[in-house]
Amino acid sequence: MASAALELMGFFLGLLGMLGTMVATVLPYWQISAHIGSNIVTAVANMRGLWMECVYQSTGAFQCETYNSMLALSSDLQASRALMVISLVLSILAVAMAALGMQCTLCLEGAGVVKSRVAGASGGLFLTAGFLSLIPVSWTTHEVVQTFYRPNVPSSMKFELGECLFVGLASALISMLGGGMLCVSCCDQQGGGGGVRGRRQAGGYPYPVGGGVPGAGARTTSQTYHNPTLQAGAADAAGRVRSTSHSSQSTAPGARKPAAPGYDITGYV
């Protein structure tokens, strides 16, 4: 039950991280113009993202323009695009694999070990996706902070941290946490299942292999266990019966002798 709860928690955290990464990738709020110095006028606000640049005016007008050429962009922006897209693809693949490998689903129900390994693989994909989305978010945050504190950069060219950077950071951490939970649940399932299989593959129930005697093989139905104590008691009882029968034969007149030596009058040993 504990591994199933970890799987559900890891799955929902990974799904939440994937949605947050998608929002951070699409929206343009990565860099927001800083209103400092000569740029104190707040009538116009500029926003930059991975795919477009937007302008918001105090009158309520909101205009966005996509980047005209992908090859003309800076190398860090191109790398950020690629990493975020790869992170989304891995997150989608991890969600599909987690749906197949979780205990609460009916897929791959006959293969328990394969099912747990699929869940663990989905956790690894969530970890990789979170790490890949963390790289561009951290790099962009570093560039914005370094540019803001440079004295030779004009105020109109300085930006502040946008909301998408915080959303991307939180989504990356949540995805990595969910992936870690899925990996831990996979390890718990394999550890617990191995003990059960080991107990089932042991000697026949309720006795172990060899009956507890070193070097003895498995007991078969043709072998019979003889208790020495019971055999001695049975021999004594048979001797008393024979002695009693002989004494009765000698004292009783006209008693018929047994038909064969070693048998009493009843014909039983």
C-alpha positions in Angstrom: 0.0 0.0 0.0 2.9 2.4 0.7 4.4 1.9 -2.7 1.0 2.5 -4.4 0.6 5.7 -2.5 4.1 6.8 -3.5 3.2 6.0 -7.1 0.1 8.1 -7.1 1.8 11.0 -5.4 4.7 10.8 -7.8 2.4 10.6 -10.8 0.4 13.7 -9.8 3.5 15.7 -9.0 5.0 14.8 -12.3 1.8 15.7 -14.1 1.7 19.0 -12.3 5.3 19.7 -13.1 4.6 19.0 -16.8 1.7 21.4 -16.9 3.9 24.1 -15.2 6.7 23.5 -17.7 4.2 23.9 -20.6 2.9 27.2 -19.2 6.4 28.5 -18.6 7.5 27.5 -22.2 4.5 29.2 -24.0 4.1 32.4 -22.1 6.4 35.4 -22.8 6.9 36.4 -19.1 10.6 35.4 -18.8 12.0 38.9 -18.8 10.1 42.1 -17.8 11.4 45.6 -18.4 12.7 47.3 -15.2 11.3 50.7 -14.4 14.4 52.3 -12.9 16.4 55.5 -13.6 15.4 57.2 -16.8 13.0 54.4 -17.5 10.7 55.3 -14.6 7.7 55.8 -16.9 5.4 52.8 -16.5 3.1 53.6 -19.4 4.7 50.8 -21.4 6.0 47.5 -20.2 8.1 45.1 -22.4 8.1 41.3 -21.9 10.3 38.8 -23.5 9.9 35.1 -23.8 11.2 32.1 -25.7 9.0 32.6 -28.7 7.8 36.2 -28.8 8.2 39.7 -27.4 5.2 41.6 -26.1 4.4 45.2 -25.3 1.7 46.2 -22.7 0.5 49.8 -22.6 -1.3 51.5 -19.8 -4.4 52.0 -22.1 -4.9 48.2 -22.0 -3.4 47.4 -25.4 -1.4 44.2 -25.5 0.6 43.4 -28.6 2.9 40.5 -29.2 5.3 39.8 -32.1 7.1 36.5 -32.7 10.7 36.4 -33.5 11.2 36.6 -37.3 14.2 34.3 -37.7 15.1 31.4 -35.5 18.7 31.3 -36.7 19.2 35.0 -36.0 18.5 34.5 -32.3 21.2 34.2 -29.7 22.6 30.7 -28.9 21.4 30.7 -25.3 17.8 31.4 -26.5 18.0 28.6 -29.0 19.3 26.2 -26.4 16.6 27.3 -24.0 14.0 26.5 -26.6 15.4 23.1 -27.4 15.8 22.1 -23.7 12.2 23.1 -22.8 10.7 21.3 -25.7 12.7 18.1 -25.0 11.6 18.4 -21.3 8.0 18.6 -22.4 8.4 15.5 -24.7 10.0 13.5 -21.9 7.3 14.5 -19.4 4.5 13.4 -21.8 6.3 10.1 -22.4 6.8 9.7 -18.6 3.1 10.3 -18.0 2.2 7.6 -20.5 4.6 5.1 -19.0 3.5 5.8 -15.5 -0.1 5.1 -16.5 1.1 1.7 -17.7 3.3 0.8 -14.7 1.3 2.0 -11.7 -0.4 -0.6 -9.5 -3.8 1.1 -9.7 -4.0 0.5 -13.5 -4.9 -2.8 -15.3 -2.2 -2.5 -18.0 0.6 -5.1 -17.7 -1.2 -6.8 -14.9 0.2 -10.3 -15.5 3.9 -9.2 -15.3 4.5 -7.7 -11.8 8.3 -7.2 -12.2 7.9 -5.6 -15.7 5.1 -3.3 -14.4 7.3 -2.0 -11.5 10.2 -1.5 -13.9 8.0 0.6 -16.2 7.0 2.7 -13.3 10.6 3.2 -12.3 11.5 4.1 -15.9 8.8 6.8 -15.9 10.3 8.2 -12.7 13.7 8.4 -14.4 12.1 10.3 -17.3 10.5 12.8 -14.9 13.8 13.3 -13.2 15.5 14.0 -16.6 12.7 16.3 -17.7 12.9 18.3 -14.6 16.6 18.6 -14.8 16.5 19.7 -18.5 13.9 22.4 -17.7 15.9 23.6 -14.8 18.9 24.4 -17.0 17.4 27.2 -19.1 15.5 28.7 -16.2 18.6 28.9 -14.1 20.7 30.3 -17.0 18.2 33.0 -17.9 17.9 34.0 -14.2 21.6 34.3 -14.0 21.8 36.4 -17.1 19.0 38.8 -16.0 20.6 39.3 -12.6 24.1 39.9 -14.0 22.8 42.4 -16.7 20.7 44.3 -14.1 23.8 45.0 -11.9 26.1 46.1 -14.7 26.7 49.8 -14.5 27.6 50.2 -18.2 24.2 48.9 -19.4 21.5 51.6 -19.9 18.4 51.4 -17.8 16.2 50.9 -20.9 18.0 47.6 -21.6 17.7 46.2 -18.1 15.1 43.6 -17.2 13.7 41.9 -14.1 12.8 38.4 -13.4 9.5 37.4 -14.9 6.8 35.1 -13.6 7.6 32.3 -16.0 11.0 31.9 -14.4 9.5 31.2 -11.0 6.9 28.9 -12.5 9.6 27.0 -14.5 11.7 26.7 -11.4 8.9 25.3 -9.3 7.8 23.0 -12.1 11.3 21.6 -12.5 11.6 20.8 -8.8 8.1 19.3 -8.6 8.9 17.1 -11.6 12.1 15.9 -10.1 10.3 15.2 -6.8 7.6 13.2 -8.5 10.2 11.2 -10.4 12.1 10.4 -7.3 8.9 9.1 -5.6 8.2 6.8 -8.6 11.7 5.4 -8.5 11.5 4.8 -4.7 8.2 3.0 -5.1 9.7 0.8 -7.8 12.5 -0.2 -5.5 10.1 -1.0 -2.7 8.0 -3.2 -4.9 11.0 -5.2 -6.1 12.4 -5.6 -2.6 9.1 -6.8 -1.1 8.3 -9.1 -4.0 11.6 -10.8 -3.9 11.1 -11.9 -0.3 7.7 -13.4 -1.1 9.0 -15.3 -4.1 11.9 -16.6 -2.0 9.5 -17.9 0.6 7.3 -19.5 -2.0 10.2 -21.3 -3.7 11.4 -22.8 -0.5 10.7 -26.4 0.6 7.2 -27.9 0.6 4.8 -26.6 3.1 4.8 -27.1 6.0 8.2 -28.9 6.1 11.4 -27.7 4.6 13.4 -29.6 2.0 15.0 -32.6 3.6 12.9 -32.6 6.7 15.6 -30.7 8.6 18.2 -33.5 8.2 21.4 -32.4 6.6 22.1 -34.1 3.3 18.6 -35.6 3.0 16.5 -35.1 -0.1 12.9 -34.2 -0.6 10.5 -36.6 1.2 8.4 -38.8 -1.1 5.2 -40.6 -0.5 6.8 -44.0 -0.6 9.0 -43.3 2.4 7.4 -44.1 5.8 8.4 -42.6 9.1 8.9 -45.2 11.9 8.9 -43.9 15.5 11.1 -46.2 17.7 9.2 -45.4 20.8 5.9 -46.4 19.2 7.5 -49.6 17.7 8.8 -50.6 21.1 5.4 -50.1 22.8 3.7 -52.1 20.0 6.2 -55.0 20.4 5.6 -55.1 24.2 1.9 -55.1 23.7 2.2 -57.9 21.2 4.4 -59.9 23.6 1.8 -59.6 26.4 -1.0 -60.7 24.1 1.0 -63.8 23.1 1.9 -64.7 26.6 -1.7 -64.3 27.7 -3.0 -66.4 24.9 -0.5 -69.2 25.6 -1.3 -69.2 29.3 -5.0 -69.5 28.5 -4.4 -72.4 26.1 -2.4 -74.3 28.7 -5.0 -73.9 31.5 -8.1 -74.5 29.5 -8.8 -78.3 29.1 -9.6 -79.4 25.6 -8.5 -76.1 24.0 -7.7 -76.3 20.4 -4.1 -75.6 19.4 -3.3 -73.0 16.8 -3.3 -74.1 13.2 0.2 -72.8 12.6 3.1 -72.0 15.0 3.3 -68.3 15.8 -0.4 -67.6 15.5 -2.9 -67.4 18.4 -6.4 -68.8 18.4 -7.8 -65.6 16.7 -5.5 -65.9 13.8 -3.9 -62.4 14.3 -0.2 -61.7 15.0 
